[in-house]
């Protein structure tokens, strides 16, 4: 079989499906191939930050009442220190497989999109993707095949990382959420993210630095969370991912481009992977229409700048618990400051200059507290 389209997209996760939908809306044809069968679940924090919700609205993705849980903000917890900030617009907690199903429905309803399930890519040719179901030819080839992207390797985009290895696991529990916020618990070389995803279900994602670990041993580092979950039935299969840090030389070359996690990844700390993927998909299609992939390089750098800056800051805090506690104490003492930070920094792209003022204010408070201490 030989198939010919404007775009051939390898990977039918949120990044690949969004790229195909945005492209088809602009009159391009797209074939999306994936070795899996829908709907596809994967390890994910499952928090849809405000920028992701905005992008889903632009895609006209329909989410029915009860399929997601409204998220009001984020609560950081470090021992007895708690600091919370509220979002200035809607955010959602939603099971990944449900989100995938809704994106599939939108793709199926969009003329110009073809979905090919159970198709494994085997390599790249000139204007073509070789698969176990034949050749898919396209003017543009798009790698949207996730963290361990083969397209990234085949295209020669990958760059080695020398950062400490970080991994993640997630498990769901059948109990009513006790909060309408995403909770971030800090522990020893580990963080726990608790996301309400339904009226009677929460997801717990554990991120850690180091080698092999098991879920229960890591969870035991958070006694208060263990107490919360006591007696709750586990409602999903345990899934893991990593190592997280994936560097790239570029995100586009010739007629080949990368989008989503395939285009580089730092860490899961912010929970903004879907938001970044959807923003990149929209920017990529704009660049394809302009036949200017250098434009996509620039736009991609702008989209991820905020996330990489914040992720780097949070990773630093995970390695310096004494400084982290002072920062969180400053946030707890000034909830309005935390709200402003979330409003400025929960999106994608380059932070506005105004976003620096609450950051400076926060650091001044924290450093004064350290000097006093």
Protein Blocks (a to p, Z undefined) as FASTA:
>chain_A
ZZddfbdcehjafklmmmmmmmmmnopacddddfbdcddddddehiacfklmmmmmmnop
acdehiaccdfbdcddehjaccddddfbdcddddfklmmmmmmmmmmmpghiacdehiac
fbdcehiacdfebccddfbdcdfebjklmklmmnopaccdfbdcddddddddddddfbfb
dcddddehiacddddfbfkbccdddddedddddfklmmmmmmmlmmmmgoiacfbdcdde
ddfbdcdfbfbehjaccehjlnopfbfmlopmmmmmmmmmmmmmmmmmnopaklmmmmmm
mmmmmmmmmmmmmmmmmmmmmlmmmmmmmmmmmmmlmmmmmmmmmmgcjddfklmmmmmm
mmmmmmmmmmmZZ
